[in-house]
Amino acid sequence: MAGSVNKVILIGRLGKDPEMKYTPSGAPVCKFSLATDAVWKDKAGEQQRQTEWHNIVTWGKLAEICAEYLTKGRQVCIEGSIRSRQWEDQSGNKRTSYDIVARQMTILDSRAESGRVIAERAPTERPAEPEPPPEPEITDSDIPF
């Protein structure tokens, strides 16, 4: 294979309000937790649920937008990549944690900003071209066999 891919797409709900900070150089960074759930029925027919918590980090304009529009409980789609961090705890043990560095955020719930896609772009980048209209629906009478 000629390369690698580090891409994550998560849909979940914020576990707490975003926390906005600035680096010493003044770059905005926003952090929040996102919960994703897996639901299934066990052999006894009982519904089971497993929740995974993800640490989300956003930078720049996207960080400012997340801090302004997101609150605990909002449902969002996050697209980005996984980053690992290594550190030492108070006992001197080496630890590793994983963050999702978001490049795009879409609000999914039914509040006023629902469905708005927010992507971080460089100032010189052109906006994406509008999507072409959807193709007409194919019915059984359109199939030649």
C-alpha positions in Angstrom: 0.0 0.0 0.0 1.4 3.4 -0.9 0.3 5.3 2.1 -1.8 5.4 5.3 -5.0 6.8 6.5 -5.8 8.3 9.9 -9.5 9.3 9.7 -12.2 9.1 12.4 -15.9 9.8 12.0 -17.9 9.9 15.2 -21.6 10.7 15.9 -22.4 11.2 19.5 -23.5 13.6 22.2 -21.4 16.0 24.2 -20.7 14.9 27.8 -20.0 18.4 29.0 -19.8 21.9 27.8 -16.7 22.7 25.7 -13.7 24.2 27.4 -12.0 27.0 25.5 -8.4 28.0 26.1 -5.7 29.8 24.2 -2.1 28.7 23.7 0.7 31.1 24.8 0.9 32.3 21.2 -2.8 33.1 21.2 -4.1 30.1 19.1 -7.7 29.1 20.2 -8.1 25.4 21.3 -11.4 23.9 22.4 -11.8 20.5 24.2 -14.9 18.5 25.0 -15.9 14.9 25.5 -18.2 13.0 23.1 -20.1 9.8 24.0 -20.9 7.2 21.5 -23.2 4.2 22.3 -23.4 0.6 21.0 -26.8 -1.1 21.8 -27.5 -4.8 21.3 -29.6 -7.6 22.8 -27.8 -10.4 24.7 -28.7 -14.1 24.6 -31.4 -13.6 27.2 -33.0 -10.9 25.0 -32.0 -8.1 27.4 -31.0 -4.8 25.9 -27.3 -4.0 26.6 -25.6 -0.7 26.1 -21.9 0.2 26.0 -20.8 3.8 26.0 -17.4 4.9 24.8 -16.0 8.4 25.7 -13.8 10.3 23.3 -11.7 13.3 24.0 -12.2 15.9 21.1 -9.8 18.7 20.4 -10.5 21.5 17.9 -8.2 24.4 16.9 -8.5 27.8 15.3 -11.8 29.1 14.0 -13.4 25.7 14.5 -12.5 25.9 18.2 -14.2 29.2 18.5 -17.3 28.0 16.7 -17.5 24.9 18.9 -17.1 26.9 22.1 -19.9 29.3 20.9 -22.5 26.8 19.6 -22.0 23.5 21.4 -23.3 22.6 24.9 -23.7 19.4 26.9 -26.1 17.0 25.3 -25.9 18.3 21.7 -25.6 15.7 19.0 -22.8 16.2 16.6 -20.8 14.5 13.9 -17.0 14.9 14.2 -14.5 14.1 11.5 -10.8 14.2 12.2 -7.9 12.0 13.1 -6.5 10.2 16.2 -3.5 11.5 18.1 -1.8 9.8 21.0 -0.2 11.7 23.9 2.2 10.2 26.4 2.7 11.5 29.9 3.7 10.4 33.4 1.1 10.2 36.1 1.7 11.3 39.8 3.1 7.8 40.6 5.6 8.0 37.8 3.8 5.5 35.6 3.9 6.1 31.8 0.5 6.7 30.4 -0.9 7.1 26.9 -4.2 8.8 26.1 -5.8 9.3 22.7 -7.5 12.4 21.4 -9.6 13.0 18.3 -8.3 16.2 16.5 -11.4 17.4 14.8 -11.2 19.0 11.3 -15.0 19.2 10.7 -18.0 19.4 13.0 -21.7 19.1 12.0 -24.5 19.8 14.5 -27.1 17.1 14.1 -29.8 17.7 16.7 -33.0 19.7 16.1 -31.9 23.0 17.5 -31.6 26.1 15.3 -28.1 25.3 14.1 -29.0 21.7 13.1 -27.3 20.3 10.0 -24.8 23.1 9.7 -21.4 21.8 8.5 -18.5 23.7 9.9 -15.1 23.0 8.6 -11.8 24.7 9.3 -10.3 26.2 6.2 -7.2 28.1 5.5 -8.0 31.8 4.6 -6.8 31.3 1.0 -8.7 28.2 0.3 -11.7 28.5 -2.0 -15.1 27.3 -0.7 -16.2 24.0 -2.0 -18.2 23.9 -5.2 -22.0 23.4 -4.7 -23.2 19.8 -5.0 -24.9 18.9 -8.3 -28.6 18.2 -8.1 -29.5 14.6 -7.2 -30.0 12.2 -10.0 -33.6 11.2 -10.8 -34.9 8.2 -9.0 -34.8 4.9 -10.9 -38.1 2.8 -10.8 -38.8 -0.8 -11.9 -40.1 0.4 -15.3 -36.6 1.9 -16.0 -34.9 -1.5 -15.7 -34.6 -3.2 -19.1 -35.0 -6.8 -17.9 
